[in-house]
Amino acid sequence: KYCYRDDTQYDIAKMRQAAELLVGTHDFSAFCANKHMKKSTVRCIHSIDIQETDNELVFYFTGNGFLHHMVRIMVGTLLEVGRAERCPESMEELFGAERAKAGRLVPSCGLCLMEVTY
């Protein structure tokens, strides 16, 4: 009920490599589900941490703000890297790109907001 179930074996090292390229201030338009976004799609991702336990992956995102479905699209894109469907270096091609270039939207069942600071 509170996690996204997937039995695929992922290359976690490649996913972490891709996640490092997403950190920083970029135009995340490819990671926004709102096709008619009128505000800026530039955001700053401070960190992405992927933790692995025996049978689950936990993604932690920290940033100055997130676009509509941004985290779920980023996870979907990182999972594609982990399945070798795209290379880690392809993350840089997504900045300022259209939504169709990024990975699929993963279900919200595993999404949890941990903290908001001002």
Steps between C-alpha positions, in 0.01 A plus 500: 500500500783744578768394253538449127561130438736395223709182487751631246870487583645850471854628450505727806846640423380628160188644661710690755725626220193629313357655818821699553448663159151613603632683807536875455300783347349398167194538281298192597224548240539135385411397855179705520161340427329838460506564123384859546746607773504879501761542773868420475599134490844579640554336837797415720544140613731497801538124527367166382580203722419145393514255790487126449386242753452126454182533299428867441634824359429829673546829315551825695470830311588838649447821306370855505171399337350236277284510187179305443593127519870592481627248757292216356630571149858524627465162672354350181794637302754369754333158488549501122871560558505214750343270238760614238225657286692829502851600603574721801648770275163543329377699802675813372305480172174529694558850639267735315358213295139404445321263737501204258882477519505405872394171656155385590303618800519242779191442718454723804452212746859523626521880516534658844571863587742494789563866584442856381729780616480874442 
